[in-house]
Amino acid sequence: MKVFEKSSAFYQVFERKSGPAKEATHYCPGCGHGNIHKMIAEAMQELGITDRTVFVSPVGCSVFGYYYFDCGNFQAAHGRAAAVATAIKRTNPDSIVISYQGDGDLAAIGTAETIHAANRGENICVFFVNNAIYGMTGGQMAPTTMIGQRSTTTPQGRITNTHGNPIKMAEMLATLPAPTYIERVAIGHSKHIMKAKKAIRKALKIQADGKGYSFVEIVSSCPTGWKMDPVMSRDWLVDDMLQQFPLGVLKDESDNTDEGAWDRVCADFVPEKVNAYLDRMKSPLDGNDPQSLGENLQCKFAGFGGQGILTLGLFLSQIGMRAGHHVSWIPAYGPEMRGGTANCSVNVSVDRIGTPLVDHPNVLVVMNQPSLDLFEPDVVDGGVIIVDTTVVEGRPNSDRLKAVLIPASEIADEVGTPKVANVVVLGALCAATCAFDAEFAMDTLKAVIKKRSLIDMNMTAFMRGYEFVKNEG
């Protein structure tokens, strides 16, 4: 007797935030996601890969995969599933990674990630659900919406001259040399479903054998988005959509690829290797130890665009990297070239950095009044706050913080140009934190400043800031 039961790759009950757990899926009647989920889960069980599978789902109806698959699950930002899948596979090469995406995600905001992952031949499976519409967000036109098809954003139908033609992702990717297997299947009649299951299983087997990139486009229905009942939507899929998106294998080189041929394992992070290219900057330091950091730096630099705030962060990052520490730099700025707000977060740490974001800095540099008002409350007690008093009228709470009040812009003018005010501040920072020897920091600046004619001026600016703090202290 043959027993038909739910695949063990599924959870026994499906938890939902909006209601109690249940055994049935939450998808709309006639939606193809339920069938596709079932085929993927059965293939995972048959191949014995559930325990090492990671299911990556981005924004859209595909995001709900984590409610169903009893395996590793990772939610990606809109369009970024292929990039996330690449990272997971390269860092965990024994895993089976599935990128499960809809057409509004994969073929729109995620086009670049999709094409480049395929072009690299990443050893992942991409299951692309093509229902020719943005199903979750209100039925807007998608890149795959048919000519003449109505949506909430094309109430008169998609028009070629206005909206362009629907994109055929499978055909596009099949032109690339690296992908191993590309096929388009459908959730239509029973024969279509049997072929779809076979294609999904084959794609997973190719990955398990280490043979490279597989892409299975699954033409599916969206009765709710199409404003049809389930039967009508299935008929429209078969009669109309498959004329635009014909089924079949577009590329299959699985028999021509050696088993286990894919090899893209990322090497462990080794700071010495990362810093190797900076060997040309090394110079004797007369016994000073640049490796000594004392305290990890979590810095926030803020001011107006054009003051060199982001460059200040890059300079400190270069110094920290050359010293062999872990560093991160992440900018935030408005659209204006000059005059808009700008800030950056910089971490310099002896340990691996968990996040580049700095919410509670122990070092804050402010070069305008709004930045002082905004970021001072976030500085940890006892933290260093460096204020350019030439520009900033307010003063920080010196009882709670170690305040360094320096007329950086005025000093920069004396040196020769206001453009080096950020380097004046850098010198003050090194002196106030005792993180880096002045000579070591300046040797680094000499190597990273592109205009050689400006090196002497920058060295003077750095030492003016450094000595200001040392003398004041």
WORASUL-V380886 format. One record per residue. N is the residue number from 1. RES is the residue in three letters. OMEGA is omega in degrees with one decimal (* if undefined). BURIAL is I if it has 9 or more other C-alpha atoms within 8 Angstrom, else O. D_FIRST is the distance of its C-alpha to the first C-alpha in Angstrom with 2 decimals. Layout:
n = (N	N)
res = (RES	RES)
omega = (OMEGA	OMEGA)
burial = (BURIAL	BURIAL)
d_first = (D_FIRST	D_FIRST)
This chain:
n = (1	2	3	4	5	6	7	8	9	10	11	12	13	14	15	16	17	18	19	20	21	22	23	24	25	26	27	28	29	30	31	32	33	34	35	36	37	38	39	40	41	42	43	44	45	46	47	48	49	50	51	52	53	54	55	56	57	58	59	60	61	62	63	64	65	66	67	68	69	70	71	72	73	74	75	76	77	78	79	80	81	82	83	84	85	86	87	88	89	90	91	92	93	94	95	96	97	98	99	100	101	102	103	104	105	106	107	108	109	110	111	112	113	114	115	116	117	118	119	120	121	122	123	124	125	126	127	128	129	130	131	132	133	134	135	136	137	138	139	140	141	142	143	144	145	146	147	148	149	150	151	152	153	154	155	156	157	158	159	160	161	162	163	164	165	166	167	168	169	170	171	172	173	174	175	176	177	178	179	180	181	182	183	184	185	186	187	188	189	190	191	192	193	194	195	196	197	198	199	200	201	202	203	204	205	206	207	208	209	210	211	212	213	214	215	216	217	218	219	220	221	222	223	224	225	226	227	228	229	230	231	232	233	234	235	236	237	238	239	240	241	242	243	244	245	246	247	248	249	250	251	252	253	254	255	256	257	258	259	260	261	262	263	264	265	266	267	268	269	270	271	272	273	274	275	276	277	278	279	280	281	282	283	284	285	286	287	288	289	290	291	292	293	294	295	296	297	298	299	300	301	302	303	304	305	306	307	308	309	310	311	312	313	314	315	316	317	318	319	320	321	322	323	324	325	326	327	328	329	330	331	332	333	334	335	336	337	338	339	340	341	342	343	344	345	346	347	348	349	350	351	352	353	354	355	356	357	358	359	360	361	362	363	364	365	366	367	368	369	370	371	372	373	374	375	376	377	378	379	380	381	382	383	384	385	386	387	388	389	390	391	392	393	394	395	396	397	398	399	400	401	402	403	404	405	406	407	408	409	410	411	412	413	414	415	416	417	418	419	420	421	422	423	424	425	426	427	428	429	430	431	432	433	434	435	436	437	438	439	440	441	442	443	444	445	446	447	448	449	450	451	452	453	454	455	456	457	458	459	460	461	462	463	464	465	466	467	468	469	470	471	472	473)
res = (MET	LYS	VAL	PHE	GLU	LYS	SER	SER	ALA	PHE	TYR	GLN	VAL	PHE	GLU	ARG	LYS	SER	GLY	PRO	ALA	LYS	GLU	ALA	THR	HIS	TYR	CYS	PRO	GLY	CYS	GLY	HIS	GLY	ASN	ILE	HIS	LYS	MET	ILE	ALA	GLU	ALA	MET	GLN	GLU	LEU	GLY	ILE	THR	ASP	ARG	THR	VAL	PHE	VAL	SER	PRO	VAL	GLY	CYS	SER	VAL	PHE	GLY	TYR	TYR	TYR	PHE	ASP	CYS	GLY	ASN	PHE	GLN	ALA	ALA	HIS	GLY	ARG	ALA	ALA	ALA	VAL	ALA	THR	ALA	ILE	LYS	ARG	THR	ASN	PRO	ASP	SER	ILE	VAL	ILE	SER	TYR	GLN	GLY	ASP	GLY	ASP	LEU	ALA	ALA	ILE	GLY	THR	ALA	GLU	THR	ILE	HIS	ALA	ALA	ASN	ARG	GLY	GLU	ASN	ILE	CYS	VAL	PHE	PHE	VAL	ASN	ASN	ALA	ILE	TYR	GLY	MET	THR	GLY	GLY	GLN	MET	ALA	PRO	THR	THR	MET	ILE	GLY	GLN	ARG	SER	THR	THR	THR	PRO	GLN	GLY	ARG	ILE	THR	ASN	THR	HIS	GLY	ASN	PRO	ILE	LYS	MET	ALA	GLU	MET	LEU	ALA	THR	LEU	PRO	ALA	PRO	THR	TYR	ILE	GLU	ARG	VAL	ALA	ILE	GLY	HIS	SER	LYS	HIS	ILE	MET	LYS	ALA	LYS	LYS	ALA	ILE	ARG	LYS	ALA	LEU	LYS	ILE	GLN	ALA	ASP	GLY	LYS	GLY	TYR	SER	PHE	VAL	GLU	ILE	VAL	SER	SER	CYS	PRO	THR	GLY	TRP	LYS	MET	ASP	PRO	VAL	MET	SER	ARG	ASP	TRP	LEU	VAL	ASP	ASP	MET	LEU	GLN	GLN	PHE	PRO	LEU	GLY	VAL	LEU	LYS	ASP	GLU	SER	ASP	ASN	THR	ASP	GLU	GLY	ALA	TRP	ASP	ARG	VAL	CYS	ALA	ASP	PHE	VAL	PRO	GLU	LYS	VAL	ASN	ALA	TYR	LEU	ASP	ARG	MET	LYS	SER	PRO	LEU	ASP	GLY	ASN	ASP	PRO	GLN	SER	LEU	GLY	GLU	ASN	LEU	GLN	CYS	LYS	PHE	ALA	GLY	PHE	GLY	GLY	GLN	GLY	ILE	LEU	THR	LEU	GLY	LEU	PHE	LEU	SER	GLN	ILE	GLY	MET	ARG	ALA	GLY	HIS	HIS	VAL	SER	TRP	ILE	PRO	ALA	TYR	GLY	PRO	GLU	MET	ARG	GLY	GLY	THR	ALA	ASN	CYS	SER	VAL	ASN	VAL	SER	VAL	ASP	ARG	ILE	GLY	THR	PRO	LEU	VAL	ASP	HIS	PRO	ASN	VAL	LEU	VAL	VAL	MET	ASN	GLN	PRO	SER	LEU	ASP	LEU	PHE	GLU	PRO	ASP	VAL	VAL	ASP	GLY	GLY	VAL	ILE	ILE	VAL	ASP	THR	THR	VAL	VAL	GLU	GLY	ARG	PRO	ASN	SER	ASP	ARG	LEU	LYS	ALA	VAL	LEU	ILE	PRO	ALA	SER	GLU	ILE	ALA	ASP	GLU	VAL	GLY	THR	PRO	LYS	VAL	ALA	ASN	VAL	VAL	VAL	LEU	GLY	ALA	LEU	CYS	ALA	ALA	THR	CYS	ALA	PHE	ASP	ALA	GLU	PHE	ALA	MET	ASP	THR	LEU	LYS	ALA	VAL	ILE	LYS	LYS	ARG	SER	LEU	ILE	ASP	MET	ASN	MET	THR	ALA	PHE	MET	ARG	GLY	TYR	GLU	PHE	VAL	LYS	ASN	GLU	GLY)
omega = (179.3	-178.5	176.7	-178.9	-179.2	179.1	178.2	176.1	175.3	165.4	-180.0	173.0	-175.0	179.2	176.3	-179.4	-173.5	-178.5	-178.5	177.1	179.9	-177.3	179.0	177.8	-179.3	-173.1	-178.8	176.5	179.4	179.1	-178.7	-175.3	-179.3	178.4	-178.4	176.2	-177.4	-178.8	178.1	-178.6	179.5	178.2	177.3	-179.6	-178.1	-178.8	178.8	-174.1	-174.1	-174.3	-179.7	179.9	173.7	-177.2	-178.7	-178.9	180.0	-179.8	-178.6	178.8	179.7	-177.3	-175.0	179.7	-176.4	174.6	-169.9	-171.2	-178.8	-179.8	175.2	-179.7	-179.3	177.3	-179.4	173.9	-175.6	176.4	-170.6	-175.1	-178.7	178.0	178.1	178.4	177.5	-179.0	-179.4	-177.4	-177.2	178.7	177.0	-170.9	179.0	179.9	172.7	-171.6	179.6	172.0	-172.8	-169.1	174.4	-175.0	177.8	-180.0	-173.2	-173.0	178.9	-177.7	-178.0	-176.6	-176.4	179.9	-179.5	-176.0	-174.7	174.6	177.1	-177.7	176.0	-178.1	-179.4	-178.0	179.3	173.7	175.0	175.5	-170.2	-178.8	-177.0	174.8	169.9	-178.9	169.9	-171.9	-173.3	-166.5	174.0	175.2	177.7	177.0	177.0	176.9	-178.2	179.0	-173.7	172.9	-177.4	-178.8	-179.2	174.0	-178.8	178.2	173.0	-175.1	177.1	-178.4	178.4	-176.9	-174.3	-175.0	-178.0	-170.7	-176.6	-179.0	174.1	-177.7	176.6	-173.5	-177.5	178.6	-179.3	-177.0	-179.6	178.0	-178.5	-177.0	-169.3	-176.4	-179.6	-171.2	177.5	179.6	173.3	178.2	-176.8	170.5	-178.4	176.2	-175.8	179.4	176.3	-176.5	178.2	178.3	178.9	179.0	179.5	-179.7	179.7	178.9	-179.0	179.9	179.3	178.8	177.9	178.4	-179.9	179.1	178.7	-175.3	171.7	-167.7	175.1	-178.8	178.2	175.5	-175.4	178.1	-171.9	-177.9	174.8	-176.3	-178.6	-179.9	-179.7	-177.1	178.6	171.2	-174.6	-178.3	-180.0	-179.0	177.2	179.7	179.5	177.4	-175.8	-173.3	-173.4	-175.2	-176.5	171.4	179.0	-178.0	-176.4	-176.9	174.7	177.1	179.3	177.4	177.0	177.1	-177.2	178.9	-178.0	-177.7	179.3	178.2	-178.7	-175.6	-178.1	-179.1	-178.1	-176.6	177.9	177.2	176.7	179.0	178.7	-176.9	-178.2	179.5	-179.9	-176.2	-174.6	-177.2	178.8	-179.6	-177.3	-177.9	-173.4	177.2	179.4	-176.4	174.1	174.4	176.9	-176.4	-178.5	-178.2	-176.3	-177.8	-179.2	180.0	176.0	-179.1	170.2	-168.1	169.7	177.3	-173.8	177.9	176.7	170.9	-177.8	178.6	179.9	-178.2	-177.7	177.9	175.0	178.2	178.6	178.3	-179.8	178.7	178.8	178.7	179.6	-179.8	179.1	178.5	176.6	-179.6	171.9	-178.7	171.2	179.0	179.0	-175.7	171.3	-175.7	178.1	-175.9	-175.7	175.0	-179.4	173.0	177.7	179.0	178.0	172.5	175.7	176.9	-179.9	173.0	170.4	-168.7	174.0	-179.1	174.7	-177.1	-177.1	-180.0	177.6	-178.0	176.4	-179.9	-178.3	-175.2	168.2	171.5	177.6	173.0	178.2	-179.1	168.0	-175.0	-179.8	-179.9	176.1	-179.1	-173.4	-167.8	-178.2	-178.5	-177.1	-177.0	-179.0	178.2	-179.2	-179.4	-179.7	174.2	-178.1	-174.1	173.7	-174.1	175.2	-173.4	-172.2	-179.2	-177.2	179.0	-178.6	178.4	-176.2	175.9	-178.0	-172.2	172.7	-172.9	173.6	-177.8	-173.8	177.6	-170.7	-178.3	177.6	177.7	179.4	176.6	179.8	179.2	178.1	179.7	177.8	-177.9	-178.6	177.3	179.2	178.9	172.2	179.9	179.1	176.7	178.3	-179.7	-179.5	179.7	-175.9	-177.6	-176.0	-175.2	-174.6	174.8	-176.7	-178.3	178.2	-179.9	-179.1	175.5	178.1	179.2	179.7	-178.2	-173.3	178.1	-171.3	-178.1	-175.1	-178.6	-177.2	-173.8	-177.0	179.7	179.2	177.2	178.3	179.5	179.7	-176.9	176.1	177.8	-179.1	-178.0	177.5	-178.7	-179.8	-179.9	179.4	-178.3	*)
burial = (O	O	O	O	O	O	I	I	I	I	I	O	O	I	I	O	O	O	O	O	O	O	O	O	O	O	O	O	O	I	I	I	I	I	O	O	O	I	I	I	I	I	I	I	I	O	O	O	I	I	O	I	I	I	I	I	I	I	I	I	O	I	I	O	I	I	I	I	I	I	I	I	I	I	I	I	O	I	I	I	I	I	I	I	I	I	O	I	I	I	O	O	I	O	I	I	I	I	I	I	I	I	I	I	I	I	I	I	I	I	I	O	I	I	I	O	I	I	I	O	I	I	I	I	I	I	I	I	I	I	I	I	I	I	I	O	O	O	I	I	I	I	I	I	I	I	I	O	I	I	I	I	O	I	O	O	I	I	I	O	O	O	O	O	I	I	O	O	O	I	O	O	I	I	O	I	O	I	I	I	I	I	I	I	I	I	I	I	O	O	O	I	I	O	I	I	I	O	I	I	I	O	I	I	I	I	I	O	O	I	I	I	I	I	I	I	I	I	I	I	I	I	I	I	I	I	O	I	I	I	O	O	I	I	I	I	I	I	O	O	I	I	O	O	I	O	I	O	I	I	I	I	O	I	O	O	I	O	O	O	I	I	O	O	O	O	O	O	O	O	I	O	O	O	I	O	O	O	O	O	O	O	O	O	O	O	O	O	O	I	O	O	I	O	O	I	I	I	I	I	I	I	I	I	I	O	I	I	I	I	O	I	I	I	I	I	I	I	I	I	I	I	O	I	I	I	I	I	I	I	I	O	I	O	O	O	O	O	O	I	I	I	I	I	I	I	I	I	I	O	O	O	I	O	O	I	O	I	O	O	I	I	I	I	I	I	I	I	I	O	I	I	O	O	I	I	O	O	I	I	O	O	I	I	I	I	I	I	I	I	I	I	O	O	O	I	O	O	O	O	I	I	I	I	O	I	I	I	I	I	I	I	I	O	I	O	O	I	O	I	I	I	I	I	I	I	I	I	I	I	I	I	O	I	I	I	I	I	O	I	I	I	I	I	I	O	O	O	I	O	O	O	O	O	I	O	I	I	I	I	I	I	I	I	I	I	I	I	I	I	O	O	O)
d_first = (0.00	3.81	6.43	9.79	12.74	16.37	17.46	19.07	22.14	22.80	24.53	22.59	25.37	27.94	31.49	34.21	37.93	38.63	36.28	33.71	30.44	27.56	23.98	24.89	27.13	30.81	31.26	32.84	30.83	30.31	31.10	29.40	29.36	26.13	24.24	26.13	25.44	21.68	21.96	24.26	22.17	19.02	21.38	22.96	19.76	18.68	22.25	22.57	25.79	25.41	27.79	30.52	30.22	33.08	32.72	36.17	36.76	40.20	41.70	39.96	36.61	35.10	36.74	34.01	31.61	32.48	30.94	27.46	27.08	26.82	29.04	32.74	34.35	37.86	39.64	42.25	45.32	45.35	44.96	44.93	41.24	41.78	44.73	42.88	39.91	42.46	43.97	40.70	39.59	43.01	43.37	39.79	39.01	35.76	34.27	32.16	34.16	33.06	35.81	34.36	37.13	38.14	40.81	43.50	43.09	42.40	44.66	47.48	48.56	46.24	47.37	49.41	46.75	44.17	46.49	47.83	44.50	43.38	46.77	46.47	43.05	41.60	38.28	36.42	33.97	35.37	33.11	35.56	34.61	37.10	37.45	41.17	42.44	43.03	40.22	40.89	44.68	45.53	44.67	47.49	47.86	45.97	46.81	44.10	45.22	45.83	49.32	50.07	47.19	48.41	47.90	49.82	52.15	52.37	52.77	54.29	51.62	51.62	54.79	55.11	58.73	58.22	54.80	54.03	50.98	47.36	46.50	43.95	42.79	40.49	43.33	45.80	43.88	43.12	46.87	46.88	46.77	44.72	41.26	38.55	36.04	36.58	34.43	34.38	31.18	30.56	28.41	29.02	26.82	23.20	24.59	26.83	24.10	22.09	25.39	26.19	23.07	23.90	27.50	26.77	24.64	27.41	30.09	28.56	28.09	31.74	32.90	30.93	32.61	35.96	36.74	38.26	38.18	35.45	35.88	33.27	34.80	32.38	34.02	32.85	34.09	36.12	36.47	38.66	40.99	41.16	41.88	39.19	36.18	32.73	32.47	36.03	35.61	32.66	34.77	37.77	35.84	34.73	38.06	40.53	39.33	37.77	41.17	42.73	39.88	38.45	35.10	34.76	35.31	38.88	38.98	36.80	38.47	35.53	35.99	39.69	39.38	39.25	36.42	37.86	40.93	41.14	43.48	45.00	45.06	47.83	50.32	51.11	53.99	57.21	60.33	62.58	60.88	61.06	64.72	65.58	66.88	69.36	71.08	73.93	74.76	75.23	78.77	80.57	80.64	83.42	81.26	79.56	75.84	73.93	70.63	71.65	70.23	70.99	68.69	65.83	67.02	65.13	67.45	67.85	70.50	71.51	74.21	75.05	73.80	76.45	77.40	75.28	72.76	69.76	71.87	72.91	69.26	68.74	71.84	70.67	67.21	68.89	71.05	68.11	66.04	68.94	69.31	65.78	64.26	61.15	62.17	60.79	62.61	61.32	63.66	63.84	66.41	67.33	67.77	71.55	73.05	75.82	76.46	72.90	71.22	69.63	68.09	65.98	64.12	64.73	63.20	64.79	62.97	62.80	59.07	56.20	56.47	53.57	54.75	57.68	58.52	61.49	61.56	64.03	66.39	68.75	70.93	71.82	74.21	75.46	77.79	78.05	78.41	75.09	73.22	75.18	74.41	70.71	69.78	72.28	70.33	67.28	69.16	68.45	71.34	73.70	72.43	74.77	75.73	77.92	79.79	81.84	84.80	86.39	83.76	82.29	84.60	82.48	82.21	79.24	79.13	80.86	80.37	76.58	76.42	78.31	80.05	81.48	83.81	84.83	86.57	84.30	85.18	88.89	88.66	86.80	89.66	92.13	90.17	90.31	87.38	85.16	82.15	82.23	81.94	78.32	79.53	82.14	79.32	77.31	80.30	80.58	76.90	77.15	80.22	78.86	75.56	77.01	73.81	75.34	78.67	80.83	81.50	77.83	76.94	79.77	78.78	75.36	76.95	79.16	76.11	74.13	76.92	76.95	80.55	82.67	85.77	84.29	83.53	86.90	86.81	83.34	84.44	87.39	85.23	82.81	85.66	87.37	84.27	83.73	87.35	87.54	84.92	86.39	89.88	88.79	86.85)
